[in-house]
Amino acid sequence: MLRPTPLVFITGASSGIGLALALRYHQAGFHLALVARRSEVIQTWATELGLAPDSYSVYSADVADTDSIVAAAQSCIAQQGLPDVVIANAGISIGIDSAHREDMDAMAQVFATNNIGLAASFHPFIQAMRVRGGGQLVGIASVAGIRGLPGHAAYCASKAAVISYCEALRGELRGTGVQVITIAPGYVDTPLTRKNRYPMPFLMPAAAFADQAYKAIATGTSYRVIPWQMGVVSRIMPLIPNALWDRILARQPRKHRGA
């Protein structure tokens, strides 16, 4: 009996890491359920790539709107079936300065997308995956979630929350057959990082990141920092005393507000 073609559900799929992951999973033979606010961008990409119409579906949704992403997930289940892999990739980064009132609204926007949006992306699939006894829920975190960076408070805090949330969810789903996987990218060349005005060590192309992430997810790794060089750095960062960390950051430009 032939196994059905596996299905991956990816949020934030219209550019950067999301689009690179979509291509990598397509190359691996998966059907695609692709979600973004700019759904027309995904549709153009799929058409230009020549994807078979029955191998993918595009869903327009804003993960910061819980009803919107839940509706997209429910449509995916109704039209394509229950995914094997769900990748909550959608995320934003906005530089803030907490001395400014308007930056509190920017911080709320970051949390709504990066944290509530991630949980809402997983929510519609959890019980069905429990019943099936299998599936993978993948949260895209960041090395920026390990220690705070000046001007990057909203993003760093949100990604620290992604790491903790996925760890908690992994414990909750232990023994159900549903895997929760955290992927923490270092610096990946995307439209998001191109706005940065500071050095980005070990910067890697989005396609290279997607290939490594695909392999880590396929092996069921619970937590992986990509690339490996940044993985080494991520293990050292928590060990650096605060006084030394502060001196290191004093020599680095901060992320600009609104950037």
C-alpha positions in Angstrom: 0.0 0.0 0.0 1.4 3.4 -1.0 1.9 5.9 1.7 0.1 9.2 1.2 2.3 12.2 0.2 3.3 14.0 3.4 2.1 17.5 4.0 3.8 20.5 5.5 2.1 23.6 6.8 4.3 26.7 6.9 3.4 30.2 8.1 5.3 33.3 6.9 5.9 31.5 3.6 6.0 34.5 1.3 9.7 35.4 1.8 12.9 34.7 3.6 13.2 31.5 5.7 9.5 30.5 5.0 9.9 30.6 1.3 13.2 28.7 1.5 11.6 26.0 3.6 8.7 25.7 1.2 11.2 25.1 -1.6 13.2 22.5 0.4 10.1 20.6 1.4 8.8 20.6 -2.2 12.2 19.2 -3.2 11.7 16.5 -0.6 8.4 15.5 -2.1 6.0 17.1 0.3 2.7 18.7 -0.6 2.6 22.3 0.7 0.2 24.3 2.7 1.6 27.8 2.6 0.3 30.7 4.7 1.0 34.4 4.6 -0.7 37.8 4.5 0.7 38.3 1.0 -0.7 35.1 -0.5 -0.4 36.5 -4.0 3.4 36.5 -3.6 3.3 32.8 -2.9 0.9 32.1 -5.7 3.3 33.9 -8.2 6.3 31.9 -6.8 4.5 28.6 -7.2 3.4 29.4 -10.7 6.9 30.5 -11.8 8.3 27.3 -10.2 5.8 25.2 -12.1 4.3 23.5 -9.1 1.5 21.0 -9.9 -1.8 22.6 -8.9 -2.7 19.6 -6.7 0.7 19.7 -4.8 0.1 22.9 -2.9 -2.5 25.3 -1.5 -2.1 28.9 -0.4 -3.9 30.4 2.5 -4.2 34.1 3.3 -3.9 34.8 7.0 -2.4 37.1 9.6 -1.0 35.0 12.5 -1.3 38.1 14.7 -5.1 37.6 14.3 -5.9 34.4 16.1 -9.2 33.8 14.3 -7.5 34.4 10.9 -4.7 31.8 11.4 -7.1 29.3 13.0 -9.4 29.6 10.0 -6.5 29.0 7.6 -5.5 25.9 9.6 -9.0 24.5 9.6 -9.2 25.1 5.8 -6.0 23.3 5.3 -7.3 20.3 7.3 -10.6 20.3 5.3 -8.9 20.7 1.9 -5.6 18.9 2.2 -5.8 16.8 5.4 -3.9 16.9 8.6 -0.3 18.0 8.1 2.6 15.8 9.1 4.8 18.9 9.8 3.6 22.4 11.0 6.3 25.1 10.9 5.4 28.3 12.8 7.8 30.5 11.0 6.0 33.9 10.7 7.8 36.6 12.7 8.7 40.2 12.7 11.4 42.4 14.2 11.0 46.0 15.3 13.7 48.0 17.1 12.4 49.7 20.2 13.3 52.1 23.0 11.2 51.6 26.1 11.5 55.3 26.9 9.1 56.0 24.1 5.4 55.4 24.6 4.7 54.4 21.0 7.3 51.7 21.2 5.1 49.8 23.7 2.7 49.4 20.8 5.5 48.1 18.6 6.5 45.6 21.3 2.9 44.4 21.5 2.9 44.0 17.8 6.0 41.8 17.9 4.6 39.6 20.7 1.3 39.3 18.9 3.0 37.9 15.8 6.0 36.0 17.3 4.3 34.5 20.3 0.5 34.5 20.2 0.8 33.9 16.5 3.0 30.9 17.0 0.8 29.3 19.6 -2.3 30.0 17.4 -0.6 28.4 14.5 -0.1 25.2 16.5 -3.4 25.2 18.3 -5.7 23.8 15.5 -3.5 20.8 14.9 -2.6 19.6 18.4 -5.7 17.5 19.3 -5.9 15.9 15.9 -2.2 15.0 16.0 -2.7 13.5 19.5 -5.5 11.4 18.2 -3.5 10.3 15.2 -0.5 9.6 17.4 2.0 11.6 15.4 3.1 14.9 13.9 5.7 17.5 14.2 5.2 21.1 15.5 8.2 23.3 14.7 8.8 26.7 16.3 11.3 29.0 14.6 13.1 30.8 17.4 16.4 32.7 17.2 19.8 32.8 18.9 18.7 36.4 19.8 16.4 34.7 22.3 19.4 33.5 24.4 20.7 37.0 25.5 19.4 40.5 25.2 20.7 42.9 22.6 20.4 46.7 22.8 17.5 48.1 20.8 16.4 44.5 20.2 14.4 44.1 23.4 11.1 43.2 21.8 12.5 40.7 19.4 14.9 39.1 21.9 12.2 38.8 24.5 9.8 37.3 22.0 12.3 34.7 20.8 13.2 33.8 24.3 9.5 33.2 24.9 9.4 31.0 21.7 12.1 28.8 23.2 10.4 28.5 26.5 6.9 27.9 25.0 8.1 25.1 22.8 10.0 23.5 25.7 6.8 23.6 27.8 4.6 22.3 24.9 7.1 19.5 24.3 6.7 18.4 27.9 2.9 18.5 27.6 2.9 16.3 24.5 5.5 13.8 25.8 4.2 10.3 25.1 1.6 11.3 22.5 3.8 10.7 19.5 3.6 14.5 18.7 7.1 16.0 18.5 7.8 19.7 19.3 11.0 21.0 17.7 12.7 24.3 18.2 14.9 25.6 15.5 17.0 28.6 16.5 18.6 30.4 13.5 21.7 32.6 13.7 21.9 35.2 11.0 20.2 34.2 7.8 20.3 36.4 4.7 16.6 37.5 4.4 14.7 40.8 3.9 14.4 40.9 7.8 18.2 40.8 8.5 19.1 43.0 5.6 17.8 45.9 7.6 20.3 45.3 10.4 23.1 47.9 10.7 25.5 45.8 12.7 27.9 42.9 12.1 26.2 39.5 11.5 28.7 36.7 12.1 28.2 33.4 10.3 25.6 34.9 8.0 24.2 32.1 5.8 22.0 31.9 2.7 18.3 31.1 3.3 18.6 28.0 1.1 21.5 26.6 3.2 19.6 27.3 6.4 16.4 25.6 5.0 18.4 22.5 4.1 19.9 22.1 7.6 16.6 22.8 9.2 14.9 20.2 7.1 17.4 17.6 8.1 17.1 18.5 11.8 13.3 18.3 11.7 13.5 15.0 9.8 15.6 13.4 12.5 13.3 14.7 15.2 15.9 16.8 16.9 14.2 18.7 19.8 16.4 21.8 19.7 18.9 22.9 17.0 20.9 26.1 16.5 21.8 26.7 12.9 24.6 27.1 11.7 26.7 24.9 14.0 29.2 27.8 14.6 26.4 29.8 16.1 25.5 26.8 18.1 28.9 26.9 19.7 28.4 30.6 20.4 25.0 30.0 21.9 26.4 27.6 24.4 29.0 30.1 25.5 26.7 33.2 25.7 24.8 32.2 28.9 28.2 31.7 30.6 29.5 35.2 30.0 29.2 37.3 33.2 26.9 40.3 32.9 29.7 42.8 33.4 31.7 41.3 30.5 28.5 41.0 28.3 27.7 44.7 28.9 31.3 45.7 27.9 31.0 43.6 24.7 27.6 45.2 23.8 29.0 48.7 24.5 31.2 48.4 21.4 28.3 47.3 19.2 25.7 49.5 17.4 22.2 49.1 18.7 19.2 48.2 16.5 17.5 51.4 15.4 13.9 52.1 16.5 11.3 51.0 14.0 13.9 49.1 11.9 
